[in-house]
Amino acid sequence: MTIRLLILLFIPLASFGQKNTSLDEEVKTLYKNTVPVITKADAEKTTNAKILDTRELEEFNISHIPNAQMVGYDNFDLASVASIPKNDTIIVYCSVGYRSERIGEKLLDAGFTHVFNLYGGIFNWKNHNGVVLDASSDTTERVHTYNKSWSRFLSEGEKVY
């Protein structure tokens, strides 16, 4: 009887822990590894990189990485990057890196040669004390997390969805 009770108590706890995966674990399931990744630390050391935000305008306006150009995802058009030389370093990002990897693939297919996906996206950037700016270019703590479910991966800053 005691063993049965312990098992019944343990099963809900075990399944609860599985639902709250870490950002690193989530990234492993989302990325196809078709675009090289760059860490926040390495991205900060990279000079003259073009930073492309592949999220949508509403997300970008809540906050974005300094010097980022919003190119979107749903309506991404290569014309938005036509002025960038093909051999420039480009860092793409989104919330966690899934959408940016898809845009990175398009850039590589178009002949851009130095494209990197920011590991963990803006969530990982902010979780590691990265500065983000709002639509007025003021520093903010707010980060668009898409929805409540995705917000669990943002541990620093104010969640907006």
C-alpha positions in Angstrom: 0.0 0.0 0.0 2.8 2.5 0.9 4.7 1.8 -2.4 1.5 2.3 -4.4 0.9 5.6 -2.6 4.5 6.8 -3.3 4.1 5.9 -7.0 0.9 7.8 -7.3 2.5 10.8 -5.6 5.6 10.6 -7.8 3.9 10.3 -11.3 2.3 13.8 -11.3 5.6 15.4 -10.1 7.6 13.6 -12.9 5.2 14.7 -15.6 5.1 18.3 -14.3 8.9 18.5 -14.5 8.8 17.4 -18.1 6.5 20.2 -19.2 8.9 22.9 -18.1 11.8 22.3 -20.4 14.7 24.7 -20.5 15.4 27.0 -23.4 18.5 24.9 -24.2 16.4 21.8 -24.4 13.8 23.5 -26.5 16.4 24.8 -28.9 17.7 21.3 -29.4 14.3 20.2 -30.6 13.6 23.3 -32.8 16.9 23.9 -34.7 17.7 22.0 -37.9 21.3 23.2 -37.6 21.2 24.5 -41.2 22.6 27.9 -40.2 25.6 28.3 -38.0 24.8 29.6 -34.5 26.5 32.4 -32.7 26.4 33.0 -29.0 25.4 36.3 -27.3 29.1 36.7 -26.2 30.5 36.2 -29.7 27.8 38.3 -31.3 28.7 41.2 -29.0 32.4 40.9 -30.1 31.5 40.8 -33.8 32.1 44.3 -35.3 30.2 45.6 -38.2 27.7 42.8 -38.3 24.2 43.5 -39.7 21.6 42.4 -37.2 18.3 41.3 -38.6 15.2 40.8 -36.5 13.0 38.2 -38.1 10.1 38.7 -35.8 7.0 40.7 -36.8 6.6 44.4 -36.3 4.5 44.2 -33.1 7.3 42.1 -31.5 10.0 44.4 -32.8 8.3 47.5 -31.4 8.0 46.0 -27.9 11.8 45.5 -27.9 14.7 44.6 -30.1 18.4 44.2 -30.0 20.3 47.5 -30.6 21.0 48.3 -34.2 18.7 45.6 -35.4 16.8 45.9 -38.7 13.3 44.4 -38.7 12.9 42.2 -41.7 10.0 40.1 -40.5 9.1 36.4 -41.1 5.7 36.0 -42.6 6.3 38.6 -45.3 10.1 38.4 -45.5 11.4 39.7 -48.8 15.0 39.5 -50.0 14.6 43.1 -51.3 14.7 44.2 -47.6 18.4 43.1 -47.5 19.4 44.1 -51.1 21.7 46.8 -49.8 23.8 44.4 -47.7 26.9 43.0 -49.5 26.7 39.2 -49.8 30.0 38.8 -47.9 29.0 41.0 -44.8 28.5 39.2 -41.5 24.7 38.9 -40.8 23.3 37.8 -37.5 19.6 36.8 -37.6 17.4 36.4 -34.5 13.8 35.9 -33.4 12.3 34.9 -30.1 14.2 31.6 -29.7 15.9 31.0 -33.0 13.4 28.9 -35.1 12.1 31.6 -37.4 15.5 33.2 -37.7 17.0 29.9 -38.8 14.4 29.7 -41.6 15.3 33.3 -42.7 19.0 32.4 -42.4 18.4 29.5 -44.8 16.9 31.9 -47.3 19.8 34.3 -47.0 22.3 31.5 -47.5 20.4 30.2 -50.5 20.5 33.8 -51.9 24.3 33.8 -51.8 25.0 35.5 -48.5 28.1 33.8 -47.1 28.5 34.8 -43.5 25.0 34.3 -41.9 24.7 33.3 -38.2 21.6 32.5 -36.1 21.7 34.1 -32.6 21.5 31.1 -30.2 18.3 31.2 -28.2 17.2 34.4 -29.9 16.2 37.5 -28.0 15.1 35.3 -25.0 18.6 34.1 -24.5 20.0 37.6 -25.2 17.8 39.1 -22.4 18.3 36.1 -20.1 22.0 36.9 -20.2 21.5 40.6 -19.4 21.5 41.8 -23.0 20.2 45.3 -23.6 17.0 45.6 -25.6 15.4 48.8 -27.0 11.8 49.8 -27.5 10.3 51.5 -30.5 11.6 54.9 -29.3 15.1 53.4 -29.0 14.9 53.6 -25.2 16.2 50.8 -23.0 13.4 48.5 -21.8 12.9 45.4 -19.8 9.9 44.3 -21.9 10.2 41.4 -24.3 7.4 40.1 -26.5 7.1 36.4 -25.7 4.5 35.5 -28.3 2.2 33.8 -25.9 2.1 32.5 -22.3 3.5 29.1 -23.2 6.6 30.5 -24.9 7.0 33.1 -22.0 8.4 30.3 -19.7 11.7 30.5 -21.6 12.2 34.2 -20.7 13.7 34.3 -17.1 14.8 38.0 -17.2 12.7 41.0 -18.1 9.0 41.8 -18.4 7.0 39.3 -20.5 4.6 40.8 -23.0 2.2 38.7 -25.2 
